[in-house]
Amino acid sequence: MNKIMRIGLSCLLATFLMVPLTACGDDEEESSTAQKDMTADTREQLKDLAMESDLFTGELENKTIKWLSDWDINSDDTGKTTPIELAIFQERYGGEVEWYQTTYGARYDNLANYINSDEGIDFFYGGNWDAFPKGAIRGMFTSYDEYIDLDSELWADVKDANDAMTWNGEHYMAVVEVTGDNCAIIYNRKTMEEYGLDDPAELFEKGEWDWDAFEEMLEKFVDTDEERYGIDSWYFEAGLSASTGVPYIGLEDGQLVNNLRNEAIEDYQNWMYSLWQSDYIALGVGDYGWESRDYYIGEGKLLFYPCGLWALSTDDWQDTFGEDAFFVPVPQYDEADEYYIPTSVNAYLFVKGGDNPEGVAKFLDCFRFSKISEGAQEISDEQFRDDYGWSEEMIDMLNTMNEMALENPVFDFYNGVSSDLTDILDSSEHGIRATSRGTSWTESVNSIYDQVQNYIDEVNEG
């Protein structure tokens, strides 16, 4: 199994953990469930790997790093064992992560309060795409250039990704991995066979999995009178749009770029509008209602469920999607110069006024080591298979998607400028989701373009 495949397996676990499952919980609530650790033998193996490697240097005087998030890096009551990267940090440096618990919705308010009170919070998660560049602009985060050597062997694989996310010439988003699991097309092979449809995985293998093939399958399957529906999922539109290779808000030469009038974006939005006109988008059609019904995949009533692969990173995913569930990348946009898919990153930011930036840098070095060490990844792979029951074919497909994302990443910053801009673009009334709800793109883009541009200009000029 190659290195990129292994990166994806551990990233899926991290992606699942970052989903705001605790968003409605109490900030002060503590878990009473015993933490689950790896075996002593496994820890000893990781310690030997870390101690014998010449990629690590020095020691840590301050061994505690303070982590603010709605999810814990440490093992917790979800059944998660101690992550490989944390175990390496513990064994090599004697490090520990002190979790400052918050909720998903309150994390920025809590972060601001902690910064103002000099609490010394050290690091914050960036993989949700809403922390950068706005957190750098507002002075909540600080550059890590003094602490991480992107030219080192540890960081070579992700140097380009990190270089693509600079602000005022400095690095803020410490990207430890790039993956293609942000949005995949989940389907059920039994349904495809029953209705005489080609397996999307076979079409993908033959280079025929594109927008046309996607739409033709919907045309053959969908019959709302017979309870056969097309596409269901919330917030899938940006994932499919990434196939154009054009982000809604890009970052070029340290400046934000508004791409709402880009021709490829227009093509995608017009296509999405045509899918809505044909009743291929399930939500809101007929008796379907506005409740997402992912379990319809398993029942053979739904053709496609575009979603992040965290949906298949649970121990009961087969109960929802069926034993014959599989996934493929989003379909290809034929007018693009490459086959683009949505890109995920696992990334962290150094908080302004943190007590221990050196400790965070060492922890992230351990994270990178866990991705490039053959022995560490063998341990990670085994844990993943045992927990989630994926087949080799699923792992191979994930591997392919990770390679595609790493080779041709699409980084979209529309969540990272301001909450106001995110609200505009995520709107189902006139934002990027509106065509899938019956509003033409011409109407939407004319309604929001100038307002979006004003936000972009304010940030770029400021």
Residue pairs with C-beta under 8 A, 6 or more apart in sequence:
1 377
1 381
1 395
1 399
2 399
3 157
3 371
3 372
3 377
4 399
4 402
4 403
4 406
5 395
5 396
5 398
5 399
5 402
6 371
6 377
6 380
6 381
7 177
7 179
7 371
7 402
8 179
8 180
8 181
8 398
8 399
8 401
8 402
9 380
9 381
9 384
9 395
9 398
10 83
10 84
10 177
10 370
10 371
10 377
10 380
10 384
11 177
11 179
11 181
11 344
11 346
12 179
12 181
12 309
12 310
12 313
12 384
12 398
13 80
13 83
13 313
13 384
13 387
14 83
14 127
14 346
15 127
15 179
15 181
15 308
15 309
15 310
15 313
15 344
15 346
16 310
16 313
16 314
17 71
17 78
17 80
18 71
18 125
18 127
18 128
19 310
20 70
20 103
20 104
20 105
21 71
22 70
22 71
22 103
22 104
23 70
23 103
23 104
23 105
24 103
25 103
27 101
27 102
27 103
27 106
27 110
28 101
29 101
30 101
31 76
31 77
32 77
33 76
33 77
35 74
35 75
35 76
35 82
36 75
36 79
36 80
36 81
36 82
37 43
37 75
37 81
37 82
38 81
38 82
38 87
38 379
38 383
42 87
42 379
43 87
43 91
45 375
45 379
46 84
46 87
46 88
46 91
46 375
46 376
46 379
47 91
47 92
49 88
49 373
49 375
49 376
50 56
50 88
50 91
50 92
50 366
50 369
51 91
51 92
53 369
53 373
55 152
55 153
55 154
55 365
55 369
56 92
56 365
56 366
56 369
59 93
60 93
60 94
60 95
60 358
60 359
60 362
62 355
62 356
62 358
62 359
63 93
63 94
63 95
63 96
63 359
64 95
64 96
64 97
64 98
64 356
64 359
65 95
65 96
65 97
65 98
65 122
65 123
65 356
65 359
65 360
65 363
66 97
66 98
66 100
66 119
66 120
66 121
66 122
66 123
66 354
66 355
66 356
67 73
67 97
67 98
67 99
67 100
67 121
67 122
67 123
67 124
68 100
68 102
68 107
68 110
68 111
68 114
68 121
68 123
68 124
68 351
69 99
69 100
69 101
69 102
69 107
69 124
69 125
70 101
70 102
70 103
70 104
70 107
72 99
72 101
73 83
73 86
73 97
73 99
74 82
74 86
74 97
74 99
75 81
75 82
75 83
79 315
79 387
81 383
82 90
84 370
84 376
84 379
84 380
84 383
85 363
85 366
85 367
85 369
85 370
86 97
86 363
86 366
88 366
88 369
88 370
88 376
89 95
89 97
89 362
89 363
89 366
90 96
92 366
93 359
93 362
93 366
95 359
95 362
95 363
95 366
97 363
100 110
100 114
100 119
100 121
102 110
102 111
107 124
108 140
111 121
111 124
111 140
111 351
112 140
114 121
114 351
115 121
115 140
115 351
115 352
115 353
118 353
120 353
120 354
120 355
120 356
121 351
121 353
121 354
122 350
122 351
122 354
122 355
122 356
122 357
122 359
122 360
123 348
123 349
123 350
123 351
123 354
123 360
123 363
124 131
124 135
124 140
124 141
124 348
124 349
124 351
125 131
125 347
125 348
125 349
126 132
126 173
126 174
126 175
126 345
126 347
126 348
126 349
127 344
127 345
127 346
127 347
128 415
129 345
129 412
129 413
129 415
129 416
130 415
130 416
130 422
131 141
131 173
131 349
131 416
132 141
132 165
132 167
132 172
132 173
132 347
132 349
132 413
132 416
133 167
133 172
133 251
133 256
133 413
133 416
133 417
133 459
134 416
134 417
134 418
134 459
135 141
135 172
135 349
136 167
136 168
136 170
136 172
137 167
137 459
137 462
139 352
140 351
140 352
141 172
141 349
141 350
141 351
141 352
142 172
142 350
142 351
142 352
142 354
142 357
143 170
143 171
143 172
143 350
144 171
144 172
144 174
144 350
144 357
144 360
144 361
145 170
145 171
146 357
147 350
147 357
147 358
147 360
147 361
148 155
148 171
148 174
148 361
148 364
148 365
149 155
150 159
150 162
150 163
150 171
151 159
153 372
154 365
154 368
154 369
154 372
155 162
155 368
157 371
157 372
157 406
158 175
158 176
158 177
158 178
158 368
161 175
161 178
161 345
161 406
161 409
162 171
162 173
162 174
162 175
163 171
164 251
164 409
164 411
165 171
165 172
165 173
165 175
165 251
165 411
166 172
166 254
167 254
168 254
169 254
172 349
172 350
173 345
173 347
173 348
173 349
174 347
174 348
174 349
174 350
174 364
175 345
175 346
175 347
176 346
176 347
176 348
176 364
176 367
176 368
176 371
177 345
177 346
177 371
178 343
178 344
178 345
178 402
178 405
178 406
178 409
179 343
179 344
179 345
179 346
179 401
179 402
179 405
179 406
180 329
180 341
180 342
180 343
180 344
180 398
180 401
180 402
180 403
180 404
180 405
180 406
181 308
181 309
181 310
181 344
181 398
181 401
181 402
182 239
182 242
182 308
182 341
182 342
182 343
182 344
182 405
183 236
183 238
183 239
183 240
183 242
183 306
183 307
183 308
183 330
183 341
183 342
184 306
184 307
184 308
184 309
184 327
184 328
184 329
184 330
184 401
185 200
185 214
185 304
185 305
185 306
185 327
185 328
185 329
185 330
185 331
186 297
186 304
186 305
186 306
186 307
186 311
186 312
186 321
186 325
186 326
186 327
187 200
187 297
187 303
187 304
187 305
187 325
187 326
187 327
187 328
188 297
188 298
188 300
188 321
188 322
188 324
188 325
188 326
189 199
189 324
189 325
189 326
190 300
190 322
190 324
191 197
191 221
191 297
191 300
191 303
191 324
192 198
192 199
192 200
193 199
194 300
195 220
195 221
196 220
197 217
197 220
197 221
198 213
198 217
199 326
200 209
200 213
200 217
200 326
200 328
201 326
201 328
201 397
203 209
203 213
203 328
204 328
204 329
209 328
209 329
209 331
209 332
210 331
210 332
210 333
210 334
211 243
211 271
211 331
211 332
211 333
211 334
212 334
213 331
214 304
214 331
215 271
215 275
215 280
217 303
218 230
218 231
218 275
218 278
218 280
218 303
218 304
219 278
219 280
221 228
221 230
221 303
222 228
222 229
222 230
222 278
222 279
222 280
222 303
224 279
224 285
224 286
224 287
224 288
225 286
227 301
228 301
228 303
229 282
229 285
229 288
229 296
229 301
229 302
229 303
230 275
230 279
230 280
230 281
230 282
230 302
230 303
230 304
231 275
231 280
231 281
231 282
231 303
231 304
231 305
231 306
232 281
232 282
232 283
232 288
232 292
232 293
232 294
232 296
232 302
232 304
232 305
233 292
233 294
233 305
233 306
233 307
234 283
234 292
235 426
235 433
236 306
236 307
237 272
237 432
237 433
237 435
237 436
238 248
238 342
238 412
238 414
238 432
239 306
239 330
239 342
240 268
240 272
240 306
240 330
240 331
241 248
241 265
241 268
241 269
241 432
242 330
242 340
242 341
242 342
242 343
242 410
242 412
243 268
243 330
243 331
243 332
243 333
243 336
243 339
243 340
243 341
244 262
244 264
244 265
244 267
244 268
244 333
244 335
244 336
244 340
245 264
245 333
245 336
245 337
245 338
245 340
245 408
245 410
246 259
246 262
246 264
246 265
246 410
247 259
247 410
247 411
247 412
247 413
247 414
248 259
248 260
248 265
248 412
248 414
248 425
248 432
249 256
249 257
249 258
249 259
249 412
249 413
249 414
249 416
249 417
249 421
249 425
249 452
249 456
250 256
250 257
250 259
250 411
250 412
250 413
251 257
251 411
251 413
255 460
256 413
256 417
256 456
256 459
256 460
257 456
258 449
258 452
258 453
258 456
259 265
260 445
260 448
260 449
260 452
261 445
261 449
264 333
264 335
264 336
266 441
266 445
267 333
267 335
268 333
269 432
269 435
269 441
269 444
269 445
270 435
270 441
272 435
272 436
273 435
273 436
273 438
273 439
273 440
273 441
275 281
275 436
276 435
276 436
276 437
276 438
277 438
279 285
279 286
281 436
282 288
282 293
282 296
282 302
283 289
283 290
283 292
284 290
284 437
293 301
293 302
294 302
294 305
294 307
294 311
294 320
294 321
295 320
295 321
296 302
297 305
297 320
297 321
297 322
297 325
298 318
298 319
298 320
298 321
298 322
298 325
299 322
305 311
305 321
306 330
308 344
309 327
309 398
311 317
311 320
311 321
312 321
312 325
312 327
312 388
312 390
312 394
313 388
314 388
315 387
315 388
315 389
317 325
317 388
318 325
318 389
326 393
326 394
326 397
327 394
327 397
328 397
329 339
329 341
329 400
329 401
329 404
330 341
330 342
332 339
333 340
338 407
338 408
339 404
339 408
340 404
340 408
340 410
341 401
341 404
341 405
341 410
342 405
342 410
343 405
343 409
343 410
343 411
344 405
345 411
348 360
348 364
350 357
350 360
354 360
369 376
370 376
370 377
370 380
371 377
384 390
414 421
414 422
414 425
414 432
415 422
417 455
417 456
417 459
418 455
418 459
420 455
421 452
421 455
424 430
424 431
424 448
424 451
424 452
425 431
425 432
425 448
425 452
426 432
426 433
427 433
427 434
427 448
428 434
428 436
428 437
429 437
429 439
430 439
430 443
430 444
430 447
430 448
431 444
431 448
432 444
434 441
434 444
435 441
435 444
